[in-house]
Amino acid sequence: MEISGKTAIVTGAASGIGLGIATALAEAGANVAMADIQKDAVEQAAHRLSGTNKQVLPVRIDVTQEQSVIDALAEAERRFGKLHIACNNAGVPMHGTRLVDVSLADWAFVMGVNVWGVIHGIRHFVPAILKHGEAGHIVNTASVAATQNRRGTNQGPYSMSKYAVLSLSEALEHELEGTNVGVTVLCPGPIATNIARGASNRPDHLGGPQVRPTDEAVLAERLARTGIDPKLVGERVVDAIRNKTFYAFVSAVPVDTIKARHRRLEAALETSWTTSY
Ligand code: NAI
């Protein structure tokens, strides 16, 4: 679809990949509602972008709260009119803890942002796009972690949340067949962002802001060493929207691990216990 003149909402837009997506969409001529839980940070980011004559609006959102998603959408529509593009991108990390040791608050935190955030986006942004009949697009940020569990990182809950985002995206694509609304599942490898500090926005009812210096340092070091510029991810998203691409991989991908996982699945399907339908 053509992006220029259209309206987009991007969650998690104060930092990292969300900021990269918002920047690339604004450069492609879209009006962009930049939505984030960090009000000051998103206002500053929007201020920097609007200084380059881009049409951007900072909006406070907590994607774990349905009413907050409804309010942010209403604010974006009040300012820019019809919504065409929604990027469900806000996410938090969860790594360095074995599954048996992950607390219920940790589970609720990672599922709340990474999974419920996307569910709320689907429930409210998708109808807003469909209601006017013009072309539209949904981008859900998963990860390469949606296609394999990385050994030795203890990021099972994070990976599970991203498998869920991939599954939601596949189901959404099926449901939107026959409409002019496309779906992309964004699967980045390492990107140089602030995600290692993601638990610092943890809400009070889930234990409040948390800092785990060792785990954060390990992840931050890995991303700083191997991660690419989030701006490139934004450009990948713009390309995927223009070309209606479902899978959008970007940065380094553990190709052999992903293929090995799929070969194992295929081999399991060859057993005499199965028939095809
Ligand atoms: P980041 O930490 O730089 O940006 C995430 C943004 O989401 C922050 O501005 C934060 O304030 C916001 N946010 C957190 N909780 C929120 C909530 N409840 N409501 C609204 N906004 C909230 O991290 P990054 O890396 O840019 O992450 C963006 C997405 O990319 C996430 O879904 C992450 O899982 C995914 N991702 C990141 C990769 C990486 O290597 N950095 C690789 C693959 C996927």
Boltz pocket constraint, residues with backbone or C-beta under 6 A from the ligand:
constraints:
  - pocket:
      binder: B
      contacts: [[A, 11], [A, 12], [A, 13], [A, 14], [A, 15], [A, 16], [A, 17], [A, 18], [A, 35], [A, 36], [A, 37], [A, 38], [A, 61], [A, 62], [A, 63], [A, 64], [A, 88], [A, 89], [A, 90], [A, 91], [A, 92], [A, 93], [A, 113], [A, 141], [A, 142], [A, 143], [A, 144], [A, 186], [A, 187], [A, 188], [A, 189], [A, 190], [A, 191], [A, 192], [A, 193], [A, 194], [A, 195], [A, 196], [A, 197], [A, 198], [A, 201], [A, 223], [A, 227]]
      max_distance: 6.0
